[in-house]
Structures are given as C-alpha cells and as structure tokens.
Amino acid sequence: MHDICNHDAYFVQKCDATGTLGLLPEQKLTAVIRMLAYGASADQVDEVARMGKSTTLEALVRFCDAVETLYTRDYLRRPTPRDLQRLLQKAEARGFPGMVGSIDCMHWQWKNCPTAWQGDYGNRKGQKSIILEAVAGFNTWVWHAFFGVPGSQNDLNVLGQSPVFNDVLRGQGPNITYEVNNTVYQTGYYLADGIYPRWTTFVKSIPNPRSQKEKLFATYQEKYRKDVERCFGILQARWLIIRGAARMFDEEVFY
C-alpha cells in the first residue's frame, strides 16, 4: 500500500472542494483486491468498500498499472546469474543438471469474447480463450510469460511466436555447463510435455517406458514438470478474475 501510494497519488486520501475527506487507500485497495481475488464486479464490492462503480474501476486500472510498473523488474524478468545458479543447484539436486525450469501453456477462458473475434479465439473445445505461455521454477516463480495469443492455437504455434528463445538466437543466452554420462553440455533446457518439438532445449518424458530405467526417468520428469502446472493452479485459485470475464478489456491496451 505504501509503495503504491508513493507511486500514484490517486490512492492517497485527500480533501474534496468542500473540505470533506475522501476515500482511504485501504478502501480502494480492498475493493481492487476483492475484484482480482474473487472475480467480483465493481457493483459487488460496493457494500464492502462504499465506493462508486466508476471509482472502483479506475482504482483497479491504476492499481494494475502501479503493480506492473513497480514490480515487473523484480518479479517478471530473466533470471540473474545468481538466480540461475540457485535454479541449477536445485535442479541438479533433483536429478536434472542444467534444467532452468518447466514450460507450458494455459488457456484463459474468455467468457464475454466479442462476437467478431470468436472465430480467432475459439479453442479445440469450442470455448473462447486466450493462451498464457510461462516458464516457472521449482518455487512457482514465473521467469517468462507470453500472453495474448488467440485460443485457436496450440502450444507449438504459441512457441513459434514467443520470445522465450530470442536471447539464445542472438547468442546472448546464459552460459550453462554441466556433465551427464561423461559428456559435457553447454545448453540449458526446460522440462516440457510431448507436444513440444525434439529440440535440445526441451527434455520430454518417454511415452511408453518399458525398462526400469525408462520408467524411473519418466516418473521424475513428469513429476518435476508439474512445477509450471502447479503455478497455473495457484494463479487460477488465488486470482479468480482469470476464470471470469475479461473485465476492463481495452483493444488499445491489449495490443
């Protein structure tokens, strides 16, 4: 609250033209958090926060802008060398040296998708959705997020548009060195499911493991790949606005 009030004076309590004190920052932030966490509309939080609909919606937009401005640099970024070392140490302890994280996509259902866009945003189940591609670590820290792709596409189409490997293609990828079976590798990788291509940057499970060694590998790969699935689950459980309608959708902001 203090960070946001220092960033945007809109949340600071002020007097109006008649000298009457306005809304407290706690009121505005409570209304915003309830909308984000419970998927409530502006009218539903009126009884709790005693705020008008237009004020609540403006507070929501300003809150999201402030959070993005203040915390994107810390919480939605590429791993620093120190972060990368911590991720690699944890991955090696789990039996996957050189693993940076898990990658996958989540379909965000768009309940009130405009009629003109429903052809582009219809997924294979007939629902309207937008896709979020993310790379998450063992502690559900999101190191990469690519959002806004129409729902008619699958993980491969999203990967073709995603900037996740732009640094690698420019030769600016992190220097990762590890050894497996007396062979030295210098490319980090992500755990992925079967739809992803057979690239050196993806380690997938074995579809039909037969030997005990293959079964053991498949078990561990599928277990640790659930890091990103767990991240999606927490995101949907804690912030129910994702499951509801795309409120405050604005074409200019979206693009």
Phi and psi restraints in degrees (value plus and minus 20) as a CYANA .aco file:
   2 HIS   PHI     -85.7   -45.7
   2 HIS   PSI     -59.9   -19.9
   3 ASP   PHI     -81.9   -41.9
   3 ASP   PSI     -65.6   -25.6
   4 ILE   PHI     -89.8   -49.8
   4 ILE   PSI     -58.9   -18.9
   5 CYS   PHI     -84.5   -44.5
   5 CYS   PSI     -57.3   -17.3
   6 ASN   PHI     -90.0   -50.0
   6 ASN   PSI     -49.1    -9.1
   7 HIS   PHI    -100.7   -60.7
   7 HIS   PSI     -60.7   -20.7
   8 ASP   PHI    -151.7  -111.7
   8 ASP   PSI      94.3   134.3
   9 ALA   PHI     -87.9   -47.9
   9 ALA   PSI     -28.9    11.1
  10 TYR   PHI     -80.0   -40.0
  10 TYR   PSI     -52.0   -12.0
  11 PHE   PHI    -105.5   -65.5
  11 PHE   PSI     -28.1    11.9
  12 VAL   PHI     -99.4   -59.4
  12 VAL   PSI     118.1   158.1
  13 GLN   PHI     -89.2   -49.2
  13 GLN   PSI     110.7   150.7
  14 LYS   PHI    -156.0  -116.0
  14 LYS   PSI     144.9   184.9
  15 CYS   PHI    -112.2   -72.2
  15 CYS   PSI     124.9   164.9
  16 ASP   PHI    -107.4   -67.4
  16 ASP   PSI    -189.1  -149.1
  17 ALA   PHI     -84.3   -44.3
  17 ALA   PSI     -44.1    -4.1
  18 THR   PHI    -113.2   -73.2
  18 THR   PSI     -17.8    22.2
  19 GLY   PHI      66.0   106.0
  19 GLY   PSI     -14.0    26.0
  20 THR   PHI    -103.3   -63.3
  20 THR   PSI     114.2   154.2
  21 LEU   PHI     -85.8   -45.8
  21 LEU   PSI     119.3   159.3
  22 GLY   PHI    -106.5   -66.5
  22 GLY   PSI    -177.9  -137.9
  23 LEU   PHI     -93.3   -53.3
  23 LEU   PSI     124.2   164.2
  24 LEU   PHI     -93.9   -53.9
  24 LEU   PSI     131.8   171.8
  25 PRO   PHI     -81.8   -41.8
  25 PRO   PSI     -51.4   -11.4
  26 GLU   PHI     -82.4   -42.4
  26 GLU   PSI     -56.0   -16.0
  27 GLN   PHI     -85.2   -45.2
  27 GLN   PSI     -67.1   -27.1
  28 LYS   PHI     -85.6   -45.6
  28 LYS   PSI     -63.7   -23.7
  29 LEU   PHI     -89.5   -49.5
  29 LEU   PSI     -55.0   -15.0
  30 THR   PHI     -82.9   -42.9
  30 THR   PSI     -64.0   -24.0
  31 ALA   PHI     -82.6   -42.6
  31 ALA   PSI     -62.7   -22.7
  32 VAL   PHI     -85.3   -45.3
  32 VAL   PSI     -66.9   -26.9
  33 ILE   PHI     -83.2   -43.2
  33 ILE   PSI     -57.6   -17.6
  34 ARG   PHI     -85.8   -45.8
  34 ARG   PSI     -57.4   -17.4
  35 MET   PHI     -86.3   -46.3
  35 MET   PSI     -61.3   -21.3
  36 LEU   PHI     -93.6   -53.6
  36 LEU   PSI     -62.0   -22.0
  37 ALA   PHI     -98.8   -58.8
  37 ALA   PSI     -56.8   -16.8
  38 TYR   PHI    -127.2   -87.2
  38 TYR   PSI     -22.0    18.0
  39 GLY   PHI      48.5    88.5
  39 GLY   PSI       4.5    44.5
  40 ALA   PHI     -97.8   -57.8
  40 ALA   PSI     136.2   176.2
  41 SER   PHI    -107.3   -67.3
  41 SER   PSI     151.2   191.2
  42 ALA   PHI     -83.4   -43.4
  42 ALA   PSI     -55.0   -15.0
  43 ASP   PHI     -88.3   -48.3
  43 ASP   PSI     -50.5   -10.5
  44 GLN   PHI     -92.5   -52.5
  44 GLN   PSI     -45.8    -5.8
  45 VAL   PHI    -112.9   -72.9
  45 VAL   PSI     -17.6    22.4
  46 ASP   PHI     -84.0   -44.0
  46 ASP   PSI     -59.7   -19.7
  47 GLU   PHI     -88.3   -48.3
  47 GLU   PSI     -48.3    -8.3
  48 VAL   PHI    -103.9   -63.9
  48 VAL   PSI     -66.9   -26.9
  49 ALA   PHI    -116.9   -76.9
  49 ALA   PSI     -34.1     5.9
  50 ARG   PHI      37.1    77.1
  50 ARG   PSI      29.8    69.8
  51 MET   PHI    -147.0  -107.0
  51 MET   PSI     129.2   169.2
  52 GLY   PHI     -93.4   -53.4
  52 GLY   PSI     142.3   182.3
  53 LYS   PHI     -81.5   -41.5
  53 LYS   PSI     -66.8   -26.8
  54 SER   PHI     -83.9   -43.9
  54 SER   PSI     -58.9   -18.9
  55 THR   PHI     -85.9   -45.9
  55 THR   PSI     -60.8   -20.8
  56 THR   PHI     -83.9   -43.9
  56 THR   PSI     -63.9   -23.9
  57 LEU   PHI     -87.4   -47.4
  57 LEU   PSI     -58.7   -18.7
  58 GLU   PHI     -85.6   -45.6
  58 GLU   PSI     -59.3   -19.3
  59 ALA   PHI     -83.7   -43.7
  59 ALA   PSI     -57.1   -17.1
  60 LEU   PHI     -83.1   -43.1
  60 LEU   PSI     -66.7   -26.7
  61 VAL   PHI     -84.1   -44.1
  61 VAL   PSI     -66.0   -26.0
  62 ARG   PHI     -85.8   -45.8
  62 ARG   PSI     -56.5   -16.5
  63 PHE   PHI     -83.5   -43.5
  63 PHE   PSI     -67.6   -27.6
  64 CYS   PHI     -83.3   -43.3
  64 CYS   PSI     -60.9   -20.9
  65 ASP   PHI     -82.8   -42.8
  65 ASP   PSI     -61.2   -21.2
  66 ALA   PHI     -87.0   -47.0
  66 ALA   PSI     -62.9   -22.9
  67 VAL   PHI     -83.3   -43.3
  67 VAL   PSI     -62.1   -22.1
  68 GLU   PHI     -83.7   -43.7
  68 GLU   PSI     -63.4   -23.4
  69 THR   PHI     -87.3   -47.3
  69 THR   PSI     -61.3   -21.3
  70 LEU   PHI     -98.9   -58.9
  70 LEU   PSI     -56.0   -16.0
  71 TYR   PHI    -138.4   -98.4
  71 TYR   PSI     -24.3    15.7
  72 THR   PHI     -80.8   -40.8
  72 THR   PSI     -60.5   -20.5
  73 ARG   PHI     -81.3   -41.3
  73 ARG   PSI     -49.4    -9.4
  74 ASP   PHI    -115.4   -75.4
  74 ASP   PSI     -54.1   -14.1
  75 TYR   PHI    -135.5   -95.5
  75 TYR   PSI     -21.1    18.9
  76 LEU   PHI    -163.9  -123.9
  76 LEU   PSI      59.6    99.6
  77 ARG   PHI    -172.0  -132.0
  77 ARG   PSI     153.3   193.3
  78 ARG   PHI     -93.2   -53.2
  78 ARG   PSI     127.9   167.9
  79 PRO   PHI     -83.7   -43.7
  79 PRO   PSI     116.6   156.6
  80 THR   PHI     -94.9   -54.9
  80 THR   PSI     147.2   187.2
  81 PRO   PHI     -74.4   -34.4
  81 PRO   PSI     -56.0   -16.0
  82 ARG   PHI     -88.9   -48.9
  82 ARG   PSI     -63.1   -23.1
  83 ASP   PHI     -82.1   -42.1
  83 ASP   PSI     -63.8   -23.8
  84 LEU   PHI     -82.6   -42.6
  84 LEU   PSI     -59.5   -19.5
  85 GLN   PHI     -83.5   -43.5
  85 GLN   PSI     -59.4   -19.4
  86 ARG   PHI     -86.3   -46.3
  86 ARG   PSI     -61.6   -21.6
  87 LEU   PHI     -83.7   -43.7
  87 LEU   PSI     -61.8   -21.8
  88 LEU   PHI     -88.1   -48.1
  88 LEU   PSI     -57.9   -17.9
  89 GLN   PHI     -84.3   -44.3
  89 GLN   PSI     -62.5   -22.5
  90 LYS   PHI     -85.9   -45.9
  90 LYS   PSI     -61.6   -21.6
  91 ALA   PHI     -84.9   -44.9
  91 ALA   PSI     -59.6   -19.6
  92 GLU   PHI     -86.3   -46.3
  92 GLU   PSI     -56.4   -16.4
  93 ALA   PHI     -86.0   -46.0
  93 ALA   PSI     -45.8    -5.8
  94 ARG   PHI    -109.2   -69.2
  94 ARG   PSI     -22.0    18.0
  95 GLY   PHI      77.7   117.7
  95 GLY   PSI      -7.8    32.2
  96 PHE   PHI    -148.6  -108.6
  96 PHE   PSI      54.4    94.4
  97 PRO   PHI     -83.2   -43.2
  97 PRO   PSI     116.6   156.6
  98 GLY   PHI      69.9   109.9
  98 GLY   PSI     -20.8    19.2
  99 MET   PHI    -101.7   -61.7
  99 MET   PSI     109.6   149.6
 100 VAL   PHI    -112.0   -72.0
 100 VAL   PSI     -54.7   -14.7
 101 GLY   PHI     152.6   192.6
 101 GLY   PSI    -187.4  -147.4
 102 SER   PHI    -135.6   -95.6
 102 SER   PSI     122.0   162.0
 103 ILE   PHI    -142.1  -102.1
 103 ILE   PSI     119.4   159.4
 104 ASP   PHI    -187.2  -147.2
 104 ASP   PSI     155.5   195.5
 105 CYS   PHI    -143.0  -103.0
 105 CYS   PSI     130.1   170.1
 106 MET   PHI    -147.6  -107.6
 106 MET   PSI     115.6   155.6
 107 HIS   PHI    -111.8   -71.8
 107 HIS   PSI     100.4   140.4
 108 TRP   PHI    -115.3   -75.3
 108 TRP   PSI      90.1   130.1
 109 GLN   PHI     -86.1   -46.1
 109 GLN   PSI     112.1   152.1
 110 TRP   PHI    -129.7   -89.7
 110 TRP   PSI      76.3   116.3
 111 LYS   PHI     -84.5   -44.5
 111 LYS   PSI     -66.5   -26.5
 112 ASN   PHI    -126.8   -86.8
 112 ASN   PSI      30.0    70.0
 113 CYS   PHI     -86.4   -46.4
 113 CYS   PSI     113.1   153.1
 114 PRO   PHI     -76.4   -36.4
 114 PRO   PSI     124.0   164.0
 115 THR   PHI     -78.1   -38.1
 115 THR   PSI     -58.8   -18.8
 116 ALA   PHI     -86.3   -46.3
 116 ALA   PSI     -40.3    -0.3
 117 TRP   PHI    -124.9   -84.9
 117 TRP   PSI     -20.5    19.5
 118 GLN   PHI     -85.8   -45.8
 118 GLN   PSI     -46.8    -6.8
 119 GLY   PHI     -87.7   -47.7
 119 GLY   PSI     -56.8   -16.8
 120 ASP   PHI     -97.4   -57.4
 120 ASP   PSI     -51.7   -11.7
 121 TYR   PHI    -126.4   -86.4
 121 TYR   PSI       0.7    40.7
 122 GLY   PHI    -112.0   -72.0
 122 GLY   PSI     107.2   147.2
 123 ASN   PHI    -110.5   -70.5
 123 ASN   PSI    -195.1  -155.1
 124 ARG   PHI     -88.2   -48.2
 124 ARG   PSI     -36.9     3.1
 125 LYS   PHI    -111.8   -71.8
 125 LYS   PSI     -17.5    22.5
 126 GLY   PHI      65.8   105.8
 126 GLY   PSI     -19.9    20.1
 127 GLN   PHI    -109.3   -69.3
 127 GLN   PSI     139.7   179.7
 128 LYS   PHI    -117.5   -77.5
 128 LYS   PSI     105.6   145.6
 129 SER   PHI    -172.5  -132.5
 129 SER   PSI     140.9   180.9
 130 ILE   PHI    -139.4   -99.4
 130 ILE   PSI     123.4   163.4
 131 ILE   PHI    -119.4   -79.4
 131 ILE   PSI     117.9   157.9
 132 LEU   PHI    -134.6   -94.6
 132 LEU   PSI     100.5   140.5
 133 GLU   PHI    -120.5   -80.5
 133 GLU   PSI     112.5   152.5
 134 ALA   PHI    -162.7  -122.7
 134 ALA   PSI     130.8   170.8
 135 VAL   PHI    -135.7   -95.7
 135 VAL   PSI     101.7   141.7
 136 ALA   PHI    -143.2  -103.2
 136 ALA   PSI     129.1   169.1
 137 GLY   PHI    -113.1   -73.1
 137 GLY   PSI    -191.8  -151.8
 138 PHE   PHI     -85.9   -45.9
 138 PHE   PSI     -44.8    -4.8
 139 ASN   PHI    -123.0   -83.0
 139 ASN   PSI       4.0    44.0
 140 THR   PHI      40.7    80.7
 140 THR   PSI       4.0    44.0
 141 TRP   PHI     -98.9   -58.9
 141 TRP   PSI     104.4   144.4
 142 VAL   PHI    -105.4   -65.4
 142 VAL   PSI      94.4   134.4
 143 TRP   PHI    -115.5   -75.5
 143 TRP   PSI     -35.2     4.8
 144 HIS   PHI    -171.1  -131.1
 144 HIS   PSI     116.1   156.1
 145 ALA   PHI    -161.5  -121.5
 145 ALA   PSI     111.3   151.3
 146 PHE   PHI    -152.4  -112.4
 146 PHE   PSI      90.3   130.3
 147 PHE   PHI    -146.1  -106.1
 147 PHE   PSI     126.1   166.1
 148 GLY   PHI      96.9   136.9
 148 GLY   PSI     -18.3    21.7
 149 VAL   PHI     -95.6   -55.6
 149 VAL   PSI     118.4   158.4
 150 PRO   PHI     -75.9   -35.9
 150 PRO   PSI     129.5   169.5
 151 GLY   PHI     -94.4   -54.4
 151 GLY   PSI     -28.7    11.3
 152 SER   PHI     -95.8   -55.8
 152 SER   PSI     -24.9    15.1
 153 GLN   PHI    -119.8   -79.8
 153 GLN   PSI     138.2   178.2
 154 ASN   PHI    -124.9   -84.9
 154 ASN   PSI    -192.7  -152.7
 155 ASP   PHI     -81.5   -41.5
 155 ASP   PSI     -54.6   -14.6
 156 LEU   PHI     -88.5   -48.5
 156 LEU   PSI     -63.1   -23.1
 157 ASN   PHI     -84.1   -44.1
 157 ASN   PSI     -58.6   -18.6
 158 VAL   PHI     -85.7   -45.7
 158 VAL   PSI     -61.0   -21.0
 159 LEU   PHI     -80.6   -40.6
 159 LEU   PSI     -56.2   -16.2
 160 GLY   PHI     -86.4   -46.4
 160 GLY   PSI     -42.9    -2.9
 161 GLN   PHI    -121.6   -81.6
 161 GLN   PSI     -32.8     7.2
 162 SER   PHI     -96.0   -56.0
 162 SER   PSI     126.4   166.4
 163 PRO   PHI    -109.6   -69.6
 163 PRO   PSI      -1.8    38.2
 164 VAL   PHI     -81.7   -41.7
 164 VAL   PSI     -50.9   -10.9
 165 PHE   PHI    -129.2   -89.2
 165 PHE   PSI      -3.3    36.7
 166 ASN   PHI     -81.5   -41.5
 166 ASN   PSI     -61.6   -21.6
 167 ASP   PHI     -84.0   -44.0
 167 ASP   PSI     -59.2   -19.2
 168 VAL   PHI     -85.3   -45.3
 168 VAL   PSI     -62.0   -22.0
 169 LEU   PHI     -86.3   -46.3
 169 LEU   PSI     -49.6    -9.6
 170 ARG   PHI    -105.6   -65.6
 170 ARG   PSI     -19.1    20.9
 171 GLY   PHI      56.0    96.0
 171 GLY   PSI       2.3    42.3
 172 GLN   PHI    -133.1   -93.1
 172 GLN   PSI      -4.0    36.0
 173 GLY   PHI     -88.2   -48.2
 173 GLY   PSI     139.8   179.8
 174 PRO   PHI     -85.8   -45.8
 174 PRO   PSI     127.9   167.9
 175 ASN   PHI    -107.1   -67.1
 175 ASN   PSI      86.0   126.0
 176 ILE   PHI    -139.7   -99.7
 176 ILE   PSI     102.9   142.9
 177 THR   PHI    -144.9  -104.9
 177 THR   PSI     108.9   148.9
 178 TYR   PHI    -172.0  -132.0
 178 TYR   PSI     145.2   185.2
 179 GLU   PHI    -146.3  -106.3
 179 GLU   PSI     112.1   152.1
 180 VAL   PHI    -155.6  -115.6
 180 VAL   PSI     104.6   144.6
 181 ASN   PHI      33.4    73.4
 181 ASN   PSI      25.7    65.7
 182 ASN   PHI      44.7    84.7
 182 ASN   PSI      -0.7    39.3
 183 THR   PHI    -139.6   -99.6
 183 THR   PSI     110.5   150.5
 184 VAL   PHI    -112.5   -72.5
 184 VAL   PSI     109.0   149.0
 185 TYR   PHI    -136.4   -96.4
 185 TYR   PSI     131.7   171.7
 186 GLN   PHI    -148.5  -108.5
 186 GLN   PSI       4.0    44.0
 187 THR   PHI    -150.6  -110.6
 187 THR   PSI     103.4   143.4
 188 GLY   PHI     -92.2   -52.2
 188 GLY   PSI     147.8   187.8
 189 TYR   PHI    -166.7  -126.7
 189 TYR   PSI     147.3   187.3
 190 TYR   PHI    -140.3  -100.3
 190 TYR   PSI     127.7   167.7
 191 LEU   PHI    -102.0   -62.0
 191 LEU   PSI     112.0   152.0
 192 ALA   PHI    -161.3  -121.3
 192 ALA   PSI     146.2   186.2
 193 ASP   PHI    -108.4   -68.4
 193 ASP   PSI    -195.1  -155.1
 194 GLY   PHI     -90.5   -50.5
 194 GLY   PSI     -38.1     1.9
 195 ILE   PHI     -94.2   -54.2
 195 ILE   PSI     -41.6    -1.6
 196 TYR   PHI     -92.4   -52.4
 196 TYR   PSI     131.8   171.8
 197 PRO   PHI     -88.7   -48.7
 197 PRO   PSI     146.0   186.0
 198 ARG   PHI    -104.7   -64.7
 198 ARG   PSI      51.9    91.9
 199 TRP   PHI    -123.1   -83.1
 199 TRP   PSI     139.9   179.9
 200 THR   PHI     -88.7   -48.7
 200 THR   PSI     -38.0     2.0
 201 THR   PHI    -106.0   -66.0
 201 THR   PSI     -21.9    18.1
 202 PHE   PHI    -142.8  -102.8
 202 PHE   PSI     113.0   153.0
 203 VAL   PHI    -136.8   -96.8
 203 VAL   PSI      95.3   135.3
 204 LYS   PHI    -127.8   -87.8
 204 LYS   PSI     147.5   187.5
 205 SER   PHI     -96.5   -56.5
 205 SER   PSI     151.7   191.7
 206 ILE   PHI    -115.9   -75.9
 206 ILE   PSI      99.6   139.6
 207 PRO   PHI     -77.3   -37.3
 207 PRO   PSI     -68.8   -28.8
 208 ASN   PHI    -146.9  -106.9
 208 ASN   PSI      56.3    96.3
 209 PRO   PHI     -86.2   -46.2
 209 PRO   PSI     118.6   158.6
 210 ARG   PHI    -135.1   -95.1
 210 ARG   PSI     -72.2   -32.2
 211 SER   PHI     -96.2   -56.2
 211 SER   PSI     145.0   185.0
 212 GLN   PHI     -83.8   -43.8
 212 GLN   PSI     -54.7   -14.7
 213 LYS   PHI     -85.4   -45.4
 213 LYS   PSI     -64.0   -24.0
 214 GLU   PHI     -86.3   -46.3
 214 GLU   PSI     -59.0   -19.0
 215 LYS   PHI     -85.4   -45.4
 215 LYS   PSI     -58.6   -18.6
 216 LEU   PHI     -86.0   -46.0
 216 LEU   PSI     -63.8   -23.8
 217 PHE   PHI     -82.8   -42.8
 217 PHE   PSI     -65.6   -25.6
 218 ALA   PHI     -81.9   -41.9
 218 ALA   PSI     -58.6   -18.6
 219 THR   PHI     -83.6   -43.6
 219 THR   PSI     -66.6   -26.6
 220 TYR   PHI     -90.7   -50.7
 220 TYR   PSI     -59.0   -19.0
 221 GLN   PHI     -84.2   -44.2
 221 GLN   PSI     -65.7   -25.7
 222 GLU   PHI     -88.5   -48.5
 222 GLU   PSI     -51.1   -11.1
 223 LYS   PHI     -90.8   -50.8
 223 LYS   PSI     -65.5   -25.5
 224 TYR   PHI     -99.5   -59.5
 224 TYR   PSI     -41.4    -1.4
 225 ARG   PHI     -88.4   -48.4
 225 ARG   PSI     -36.9     3.1
 226 LYS   PHI     -92.1   -52.1
 226 LYS   PSI     -23.3    16.7
 227 ASP   PHI     -77.1   -37.1
 227 ASP   PSI     -66.5   -26.5
 228 VAL   PHI     -93.4   -53.4
 228 VAL   PSI     -52.4   -12.4
 229 GLU   PHI     -85.6   -45.6
 229 GLU   PSI     -60.2   -20.2
 230 ARG   PHI     -84.0   -44.0
 230 ARG   PSI     -57.2   -17.2
 231 CYS   PHI     -82.4   -42.4
 231 CYS   PSI     -63.8   -23.8
 232 PHE   PHI     -83.2   -43.2
 232 PHE   PSI     -60.4   -20.4
 233 GLY   PHI     -83.4   -43.4
 233 GLY   PSI     -62.6   -22.6
 234 ILE   PHI     -85.8   -45.8
 234 ILE   PSI     -61.0   -21.0
 235 LEU   PHI     -80.2   -40.2
 235 LEU   PSI     -63.4   -23.4
 236 GLN   PHI     -94.2   -54.2
 236 GLN   PSI     -52.5   -12.5
 237 ALA   PHI     -96.5   -56.5
 237 ALA   PSI     -58.1   -18.1
 238 ARG   PHI    -104.0   -64.0
 238 ARG   PSI     -47.8    -7.8
 239 TRP   PHI    -146.3  -106.3
 239 TRP   PSI      65.7   105.7
 240 LEU   PHI     -89.8   -49.8
 240 LEU   PSI     -29.9    10.1
 241 ILE   PHI     -82.2   -42.2
 241 ILE   PSI     -43.7    -3.7
 242 ILE   PHI     -86.2   -46.2
 242 ILE   PSI     -54.4   -14.4
 243 ARG   PHI    -102.0   -62.0
 243 ARG   PSI     -35.9     4.1
 244 GLY   PHI    -111.7   -71.7
 244 GLY   PSI    -180.7  -140.7
 245 ALA   PHI     -89.4   -49.4
 245 ALA   PSI     137.4   177.4
 246 ALA   PHI    -101.7   -61.7
 246 ALA   PSI      58.4    98.4
 247 ARG   PHI     -91.6   -51.6
 247 ARG   PSI     131.9   171.9
 248 MET   PHI      44.0    84.0
 248 MET   PSI       0.0    40.0
 249 PHE   PHI     -86.9   -46.9
 249 PHE   PSI     110.6   150.6
 250 ASP   PHI    -155.0  -115.0
 250 ASP   PSI     106.5   146.5
 251 GLU   PHI     -80.6   -40.6
 251 GLU   PSI     -60.6   -20.6
 252 GLU   PHI     -88.0   -48.0
 252 GLU   PSI     -61.3   -21.3
 253 VAL   PHI     -89.0   -49.0
 253 VAL   PSI     -58.5   -18.5
 254 PHE   PHI     -83.5   -43.5
 254 PHE   PSI     -60.5   -20.5
